[in-house]
Amino acid sequence: MNTKNRVYNLHAAHSGTCAEMSADFEQHIHLRYQVVLAGNSFFHITETATGRVRGFRINHNDACALARNLEVSH
């Protein structure tokens, strides 16, 4: 089986390496907001296109929730 031209379906069982799956996944997903550690237990939510901080939280789970909400609302 030729593995160089393998096409992955993210909904199917995956038989490749994690690096292959991650590379394929990153090609299709473009997130607008990213959670960035900005200090000791302090997180910025930055817009990936501009690098501007759009929010901040002291809890990582709350920061991720805010990033998801911003993704949906914009």
N, C-alpha and C positions, 0 to 999 in steps of 0.2 A: 504494500500500500504506500503510495506516495504521500508523505506527510508535509512536504514543502508547500503544496497548494491547498492545504486543508482549510475548509471554511467551517467556522463554528456557529452553531445556533445556541444562543445563550439560554434557551429554554430546554435544550436537550441535555442528556448526560454528557459530561465532559471527560475526555480521556487524555487530554494534553497536560502540559505542566501549568502551574499557577502563573508563571511569567507569560506563557502564550495566551492564557485566558485573560489576564490583566491587560496585555497589549491590545487584544481584540476588543475588549470591553471599552478601553479608553478611546479607541478610534470612533466609537459610536456615541459616546456620552460627552457632552460639553456642558459642564456646570457653570452657572453664572456667579455663584457665591461659594466661598471656601472658608472653613473654620481654621484660624491660625492661632497658635499659642503665642500670646503676647506678654506673658509674665507668669509668675507663680500662681497657678489656678485662675488665669485670666485669659479670655479668648476673644479675638476680634473676628467678626464676620466680614470678609472683604469681597468686593466685586472683582472677579478674575480679569475682566477686560480692562479695568482702569486702575486696580489696586487700591481703590478708595475703601475706607472702613465704613460699613453700612450699619454696624451695630456691635455690641459687645456683651458678654456674659461672663459670670464667674464660675459657671458650671458647664462642663463640656456637653452634657446632654441637652441643656437649655440652649447652648450655642448652636448645636446641630439642628434642634427644632426650629430656631429662628432662621437658619440658613434654608431649611426646607420650606418654611412659610414664605420667605422671600422668593424662592424659586417658583413657587406656585402663583404668587401674586404679581410677578413681573413678567 
